[in-house]
Amino acid sequence: MDFDLVIRGGTVATASDTFKADIGVWDGRITALGEDLPRGRRELDARGRLVLPGGVDSHCHIAQLSSFGVMNADDFESAHVSAAFGGTTTTISFAAQYPGQSARAVVAAYHEEARKAVVDYAFHIIVTDPTPAVLNDELPALIRDGHSSLKLFMTYDGLRVSDEQILDVLALARREGAMVSVHAENDGMMHWVADRLLAGGHTAPKFHAMYHVRAAEAEAINRVIAMAGLLDQPVTIFHVSTAAGAEVIRAAQGRGQKVFAETCPQYLLLTAKDLDKPGLEGAKWMFSPPARDEADQAAIWRALQTGTLTMVTSDHAPYRFDETGKLSRGREATFRQIANGIPGLELRLPLLFSEGVRKGRIDLNRFVALTATNPARTYGLHPRKGTIAIGSDADLAIWDPEKKVEVTDDLTHDRTGYCPYAGLTLEGWPTTVVARGEVLVEDGTFHGTPGRGRFLPRAAGEAARPTGHLPLELDPARNFGARLLG
């Protein structure tokens, strides 16, 4: 036998091409693309189906404690089983450092949690306490170990860092070769609005959408882009939700700045009206930034179509609707006391396929780019992940583009206990999912085992490489010889 596995007769799609081909797999990698390949030890019939790269979800929270002490619902086993059922075969989740913690100890603890991983994975390191020891010793060593992406928050008590600290981390990333991703919202604007809402007795979940004012997103995105431009350090903006935020990013890209950006299905399909439910029921639709309105939805779709936004991630942050999750502060909790986040790992790809590809908003190749190829490229995993090519890992999903699935609260395999998209009927579904040549999901049955997922050490890659165009003030050739960057 020439192959361990042959996927035969499908329509293969990458970020750039669509073609009919058999795919031959040996020892977990793609070793042949062609017509009438020799038989393999195992054969999968993909005639009449699409064969796409396994999804790369570069923004998901797994086994992570929130900033006010609530553990989300999924561990690596349950999250990764859910991911596999939805066609995702690689995750990048977070190792979250909180103030006073050692970044190296935190990363070690998350690696221990990930011993139950089912699909391959990497980590972004959340940096909330960039002390001299963290900046000068721990982070450089962790980046060299293959943790080449860092995340910063510009809001939230216990998470946010100052502008000066942002510049310190950007300078470190530039020196060591890492990507910096940012949750960009203006903390002062939000605090000001929240204090006045609560003083007026406006405590219900629906006011969460009012507290996260649109201007807070656009202002913070503009500010962090200005800081990144000062240092000539590429950045990624997480979960863009507003037309104004997307416009700031588009303008920076037009100036030649390396700014990458993502959005999530919730900003394409949900609105602030979904939070307007009796009692605390609206908490099921609380995430940050919040859902906006129909005009913002339309603007985000346009930003995906035109390439301003280059990735669609899940921001999977599952909290049960009980005292272990959303209701940990009791039934009288205000919108400031409810854990933010919704599940999304499993439905990320089916939602975008149904609402994007099937409804003509994006084509199949852009779907692959947004959900697999671009995340892999941005975070240093391409071409091992995110594409179908000779030598790439055999991470593949066979899709039935006609299959209709009604979303219910018990459809998905995470541990949240509800689904914010219940009631939708989706068209198009991954029926067979393969990871490194192993069939994980087939006809609704899971065949994988906990612990088979591997850590993916990575260099940052081309996306994180500076452009070489420093502004006058930091360019020694023009600032009278002052060297301000290492």
N, C-alpha and C positions, 0 to 999 in steps of 0.2 A: 504494500500500500504506500502511495506517495504522500497521503495526507491523513491526519487524525480525523479531520472533519472537512466535508465539502458542503457548502450552501449553494444549491443548484437552481439556476434559472430565474433568479430574482432581478428586479430593476434596482441597480445600485446607485445611490446618490451620495455625493460629497458636497463640500461647500462650493465647488466650481463645476462639477460635471454630473450628468445622469446617463447611465448606460446599462445594457443588459450584460450580465456576466455571472459565471460561477466564481465562487471564492474558495480557495484552498487554504487550509489551516494546518500547521505543523508546530507542535510544541508551544502552543499558545499564541503564535504569531501568524499573520497573513503571509503566505509564501507564494501564492499564485492568484492571478486574476485572468480569466480567459473563458473561452467557449469549450464545452465538452471536455472538461478536466477529467483526469483519471478518477476512479472511485476512491473514496476515503473509507476509513474504518466506520465512520458514521456519516450519514447523509441527511441533510435537511432540505425539503422541497420548498422553494420560495417562489415558484411560478405563480404569477398573478399578484405577487406581494412586492413591497419595497424592502430593500436592505439598506439600513442607515447605520452610521457609526453610533456606538453606545453613547448616551448623553454624558456630558461633563457638567456637573452642578458645582459651580465654584463659589457658592454662597449658601451654606446650610449650617444650622446649629444642632449639634448632636452631643448628648450627654453633657450639656453645658448648664452651669448655674447662672441664673440671672443676677443682675447687679444688686437686687434686693433679696437674694437668697432662695429663689424658687428654681428647682431642677426641672428641666423640660422633660417631656414624656418619653422620649426615645433614647435608647442606648444604641451602640453601633450595630448590633444585630438587627433590631427592629427597624431602625432607619434604613439600613442597607437592603434589607429584604423589601421594604417599601420602594426604595429607589429602583431595585432590579425589576419589580413588577411594572414600573413605569418607563422602563427602557434606559435608565441611567446606570452607568457602569463605573463611574469615577466620581468621588466627592472630594471637595475641599471644604472642610469645616474649620472650626476655630479652637485654638488653644488660648484661653482667656486669662491673661494676667490681670489681677486686681491689685490695688495699692498695697504695698508692703510685701508682695510676693516676688519670689525669684522667677524670672521668665524661664530659666532652664528647668527648674523643678516643675513648673506648670506644664511645660511641653512633655516632660517625662511622664507625668500623671496622665495626660491625654493619650500618649502612646500605650500606656497600660490599659486604658479604657478601650482602645481600638484593637485589642487582642481578639475581640469578637467580630471584627470587620468581615463583611461578606464580599464587598467589592473593593477595588483599589482606592487609596485615599491619600490625601496630603492635608497639611494644616496651614492656615493663616495664623500668625501670632498677633493677638490683640494686645496692644501696648497701652497701658493706662498709667504706668509709673516709670517713666524713662529716667531713672536715676543714673548717675555716672557709671555705676557698676553694670547696670543693664545695657546702657548705650555703648560702653567701651569694651566690655568683656563678654557678657552673655549673648547679646544679639549678634555680634559678628561671628561668634562660634556657631550659633544656631543657623545662621544663614549659610555658613560654609558646610554645615551638616545637611543642607538641602531644604531648609525651611525659608524659602526665598520670597515670602510675601508677608507684609505687616499690615495690620488694620488699626486705624485711629478713629476715635469718636470726638466730635465737636460739641456734643451735648450729652446730657444725663449725669446726675450725681454719681460719683464713684467711677465714672468711665471717661469723662471728657478730659482732654488735655488742652493746654493753653496754646496760643499762636506760637510762642517761642518754643514750646516743646514740640509742636508740629514741625517747625523748622529744624530742630535738632534731629528728629527722626528722619526727615527728608534728606538731610545732609548725610546721616549714617547710611541710608539706603543707597544714595548716590555713590558713596565711597565703597560700599561692600557689594553692590549689585543686587538690589532687591526692588520689588514692586511695593508701593504703598497704596492701600485702599482706604477710603474715608467714608464714614457716615457723616454727611454734611448737613447740619441744621444749626441755625443760630440759637444758642442756648438762652441768651438773655431775652430775646424776643419771646421765646416760648414761655419762659418763667413769668414774664410780665403778664402775658395773656392768661396763663393758668391761675396765677394768684387772684386775678379779678374774676375769673369764672367761678372759682371755688368760693370766694367771698360773697358772690351773688347767689350761692346755693345751686350752681349748675354743675352737678357732680356725675351725671349719668354717662355711660360709655360714649354716647353720640358726641359729647363735648370734647372727646379725645381728638376728633377731626378738626375742631375749631382751635384747640390748643396748639396743634402743629401748623401754624400759619404758613401759607404758601411762600410768603416773602422770606421766611426763615431758611427755606431750602435754597432758593436762588442766591441769597446773600452769602451763605456759607460756602456754596459751590464756587462762587466768584472769588471768595477770599482764599480758599485753599488752592485754587488754580493760580492765583497771583503769587502765593508763597512757593508753589511748585515751580512756577516760571522763574522766580528769582534765583532758584538753585539749579534750574535746568534738570529737574527730576520728574520723570513720568509719574502719573497718578491714575488711579481708577476711582471713579465716583460710584458708590453703591446705590442701589434701589432708587433711581430717579423717578419722581412721581408727578412732576408738574411741567407744564409747557414752558414756564420761565426758567426752570432748572435746565431743561434740555437746550434752551436757546443759549444760555451762558456757555454750556459745553460746546455747542456748535460754533460759537464765535471764537472760542479758544482754539479749537481744531483748525478753524479757518486762518488763524494767525500762525499756524505751524506748530503749535504746542502739542506734545504727546499726552493727550487726555483720553482715557478709555472710560467707558461708562456702561452700566447695566440697568435693566429694569426687571420687573417680575410680573407674572401673570395677574396678580391682584390689582396692579395698576392699569391693566388692560380690560379687566372684566368686572371689578367691584367699584362701588362709589361710596361716598360718605353716608348716603342714605341707608346702606346696609347696617350701620351701627344704630339706627333709630328703631330700637326694639323695646318691648316692655321690660321693666326691671333691669337686670344685668345681662339679659340675653344678648344684647349688642356686643358684649365683651368677646363673643366668639369671632367677631370680625375686627377686633382691635389688633393692629400691627403698626409699625413705625418705619418710615413716615406713613400716615394713614392713606386710605383710598380717598381720591379727590372727587372730581365731577366728570361729566361726559366730555366737556371740552378738553380737559387734561388727558382723558383717555385717548381722544382722537389725536392729540399732539404727540403722545407717547408712541402710538402706532406709526405716525409719520416719521418720528425720529428713528424707529427701527427700519422703516422702509428706505430712508435716505442714508443710513449708516452712521448717524450721530451716536446712537446707542448700538453697541456691538455685541451685547450678551443679554440673554434672558436666563436668570437664575431663579431659584425658588424662595430664597430667604426662609427656608424651612425652620420654624421655631415653634414646636408643638407643645402646647400647654393644655392639659385636660380642663374641662369646665367643671371643676370641683375644688375642694379645699387643698388639693396637692398642686394646683396650677392656677388658673385664672382667678379662683375665689379664695386664694390663700389668706387674704386679709379680711375675709368675711363678706356677708351679704350687704353690708353697708359701705363697702369700699367705694372710693371715688375713682374717677378715670385715671388719677395719678398713682393709684395703688394696685392696679390690675396689670398682670404680666402681659407684655406686648408680644404678639406673634401668632401665626397660624401655620398649620401643616401645608406642605406643598411639594415635597420631594417626588411623590409618586405621580402627581397629576401635572407637573410642570410641562412635560413634553406633550401629553395628550391634549391639554388645554390649548397650547400654542398651535399644535397641528390642526385641531378642529377649528379654532377661531381665526387662525392665521392662514394656513395652507388651504384648507377646505373652503374657506370663505373668500379666498382670493386676495387677502391682504398682503401676504408674502408668498414667494415661491418656495419650492422644496429645497433648493440649494441654500437660500437664505435661512430657512429653518435649521438646516444642518449647521450652518455657520454660527447662528445665534446660540444654539444649544450645546454644541460640541466643539467645533473647530476653533472658534474665537476664544472661548474660555481656556482651551488647552494652549493656544498660542500666547495668550496674555500672561499665563502663569507658568510658562516653561515646561509644559507637558507634551507639546506637539513636536514631532509627528508620532510619538509613541501612542498618544491618545488623541481622540477627536477626529480621526479620519479613517478612510479605508484605502490603504496603500501597502505595497510590498514592504515588509519589515515592521509594520505597525502591530500593536497588540490586537488580537482578534476579539475586540469588544464590538459586538454587533447586535442590532435589534431588527427583527423581521416584523414589518408592520402590515396589517390588513387595513388599507386606506378606506375601506367601505364599512368596517365594523362600527356599529353604533352601541354606545354604552351609556346607560343612565347613571348619573352620579348620585349615590346615596351616602348616608352617614356611615354606613358599614362597608363601603366598597373598598377603601384603601387599607393597607397593611401596617400603617403606623399605629401608635398607641394613644392617639389624641382622643378618640371616642366620638368625634364628629367631623364633618367636612364642610368648609365654608362655601363649597360650590355645589352642595346637594341640590338636586332639582334640574341641573343642566343635563342635556343629552349631547354627548360628544361623538364625533364622527372621525374614525381612525384610531387604531390601538396597536401597541406592540404585543404580538401574540407569542413570540419566542425571543428570548434574550440570552446572549452568549457573552461571557466574560473570560478573556484570555483562553478562548477555545472551548470553554466548559459551558454547557447548557445550564443556565441558572433557572430560567422560567420557560415552561412549555405548556400551552393549553391550560393556563390557569393554575398550574402546579409548580411549586418551588422545589428545586433540586439541589440547591447549594448548601454549603455548610459554614457555620460560624468559624472565623479564623482563617478562611481562605484568602481574604483580602490582604493586599500587600501595601506597605508604605511606599510612596513615590518621592524619593529625594530628587530635588530639581534645582537647577540654576534658573535665574530669573528669565533669561532669554532676551531676544531682541526688543520686546515691548518695553522692558525696563531700562534700556540703554539710553543715556542722555543724548540729546540732539547735537551737542557740541557748541551750542550758541548761548553762552552766558550773557546776561545783561551787563551793561557797562560797569555797574558798581561792583560786580563780583569777578570781572574779567581782569586778571593781572596785566594783560597787555594794554588795557585802557584805563585802569584805576590807579595808576602810579605805582604798580607793582605789589599791591596788597594781596596776599594769598589768604582768602577767607574760607576756602574749602580744602579738605584733605585730599 
